[in-house]
Amino acid sequence: MMNAIFVAVVASLVLAGSLQADLNRALAEPNLEKRSGLAIENAMAAYKNARTAYETGDNEKVVASLAEVEESVTLAHKSLNATGKDPRKSPKWFKKGEIETRDLLRKLESFQHQMGFEDRPLVDKAKAAITQVHDDLLVGLMQGKKKK
């Protein structure tokens, strides 16, 4: 009886997480800066879905959720670049993206260390893509004046 209740609770959490992790909401946002924020929120929700799926032993859902994390972070990065703004002159959303991607990388690193040794490579692709986005955002914020 307790196992059935536990399974029902976990299933409802997974279902609620998948409803929350919806990239279409971010894609529908016309403001590119807000779109990047929504995409990062979606990446965090997809990360939570990946953790929950791993705890239930569903590696296919882990891979799908990590792909959604990667896709969400890429959308956030592309949206910020599409604004055409200089990150040094308008740093608000760029800095927010840099901080959130750094936080997400730390969470993914911790998640990967908690995984079984044979499952750890599942996280590598997403970590590499997010690291690239984080580094691009950081360089944009930190680079000096462009020389003529």
C-alpha positions as CSV (number, residue, x, y, z in Angstrom):
1,M,0.0,0.0,0.0
2,M,2.8,2.5,0.9
3,N,4.7,1.6,-2.3
4,A,1.5,2.4,-4.3
5,I,1.2,5.7,-2.6
6,F,4.9,6.5,-3.2
7,V,4.6,5.6,-6.9
8,A,1.5,7.8,-7.2
9,V,3.2,10.7,-5.6
10,V,6.3,10.4,-7.7
11,A,4.2,10.0,-10.9
12,S,2.2,13.1,-10.0
13,L,5.4,15.1,-9.4
14,V,6.9,13.9,-12.7
15,L,3.6,14.9,-14.5
16,A,3.6,18.3,-12.8
17,G,7.2,18.8,-13.8
18,S,6.6,17.9,-17.4
19,L,3.7,20.4,-17.5
20,Q,6.0,23.0,-16.1
21,A,8.8,22.3,-18.5
22,D,7.2,23.7,-21.6
23,L,9.5,25.5,-24.0
24,N,6.5,26.7,-26.0
25,R,5.7,29.3,-23.4
26,A,9.2,30.8,-23.9
27,L,8.9,30.6,-27.6
28,A,5.6,32.5,-27.5
29,E,7.2,35.5,-25.6
30,P,7.8,38.4,-28.1
31,N,10.3,40.2,-25.8
32,L,13.6,38.6,-26.5
33,E,15.0,39.3,-23.0
34,K,12.0,37.9,-21.2
35,R,12.1,35.0,-23.6
36,S,15.6,34.2,-22.4
37,G,14.5,34.3,-18.8
38,L,11.6,32.0,-19.5
39,A,13.9,29.6,-21.4
40,I,16.3,29.5,-18.4
41,E,13.3,28.8,-16.1
42,N,12.3,26.0,-18.4
43,A,15.9,24.6,-18.3
44,M,15.7,24.5,-14.5
45,A,12.3,22.7,-14.6
46,A,13.7,20.2,-17.2
47,Y,16.7,19.6,-14.9
48,K,14.4,18.8,-12.0
49,N,12.5,16.4,-14.3
50,A,15.8,14.7,-15.2
51,R,16.6,14.2,-11.5
52,T,13.2,12.8,-10.8
53,A,13.4,10.5,-13.8
54,Y,16.8,9.2,-12.7
55,E,15.5,8.5,-9.2
56,T,12.7,6.4,-10.8
57,G,15.2,4.6,-13.1
58,D,13.8,6.1,-16.4
59,N,17.1,6.8,-18.3
60,E,15.2,7.6,-21.5
61,K,13.4,10.4,-19.7
62,V,16.7,11.6,-18.2
63,V,18.2,11.9,-21.7
64,A,15.0,13.7,-23.0
65,S,15.0,16.1,-20.1
66,L,18.7,16.8,-20.4
67,A,18.2,17.5,-24.2
68,E,15.4,19.9,-23.2
69,V,17.8,21.6,-20.7
70,E,20.3,22.0,-23.5
71,E,17.7,23.3,-26.0
72,S,16.3,25.8,-23.4
73,V,19.8,27.2,-22.6
74,T,20.5,27.5,-26.3
75,L,17.2,29.4,-26.9
76,A,18.1,31.7,-24.0
77,H,21.5,32.5,-25.5
78,K,20.1,33.0,-29.1
79,S,17.4,35.3,-27.7
80,L,19.9,37.4,-25.9
81,N,22.1,37.6,-29.0
82,A,19.1,38.5,-31.1
83,T,18.5,41.6,-29.0
84,G,21.5,43.2,-30.7
85,K,22.4,44.9,-27.3
86,D,25.9,45.2,-26.0
87,P,26.2,43.1,-22.8
88,R,28.5,45.7,-21.3
89,K,26.0,48.6,-21.8
90,S,22.9,46.6,-21.0
91,P,24.0,43.8,-18.7
92,K,20.8,43.0,-16.8
93,W,19.6,40.0,-18.8
94,F,23.1,38.9,-19.9
95,K,24.3,38.8,-16.3
96,K,21.1,37.0,-15.2
97,G,21.7,34.4,-17.9
98,E,25.4,34.1,-16.9
99,I,24.4,33.6,-13.2
100,E,21.6,31.1,-14.0
101,T,23.8,29.0,-16.4
102,R,26.6,28.9,-13.8
103,D,24.0,27.7,-11.2
104,L,22.7,25.1,-13.6
105,L,26.2,23.9,-14.4
106,R,26.8,23.4,-10.6
107,K,23.6,21.5,-10.3
108,L,24.4,19.3,-13.2
109,E,27.9,18.6,-11.9
110,S,26.4,17.6,-8.5
111,F,23.8,15.5,-10.3
112,Q,26.4,13.8,-12.3
113,H,28.5,12.9,-9.2
114,Q,25.4,11.4,-7.6
115,M,24.7,9.2,-10.6
116,G,26.1,5.7,-11.0
117,F,29.4,5.6,-12.8
118,E,27.9,4.0,-15.9
119,D,25.2,6.7,-16.2
120,R,27.4,9.8,-15.8
121,P,28.1,10.2,-19.6
122,L,24.4,11.0,-20.0
123,V,25.1,14.5,-18.6
124,D,28.3,15.3,-20.6
125,K,26.6,16.7,-23.7
126,A,24.3,19.0,-21.9
127,K,27.2,20.2,-19.6
128,A,29.4,20.9,-22.6
129,A,26.7,23.0,-24.4
130,I,25.8,24.9,-21.2
131,T,29.5,25.6,-20.5
132,Q,29.9,27.1,-23.9
133,V,26.8,29.4,-23.5
134,H,28.0,30.4,-20.0
135,D,31.5,31.2,-21.3
136,D,30.1,33.2,-24.2
137,L,27.9,35.2,-21.8
138,L,30.8,35.8,-19.5
139,V,33.1,36.9,-22.2
140,G,30.4,39.3,-23.5
141,L,30.1,40.9,-20.1
142,M,33.8,41.1,-19.4
143,Q,35.5,42.0,-22.7
144,G,36.8,45.5,-23.0
145,K,36.2,48.1,-25.6
146,K,36.7,46.8,-29.1
147,K,39.8,48.2,-30.8
148,K,39.4,49.8,-34.2
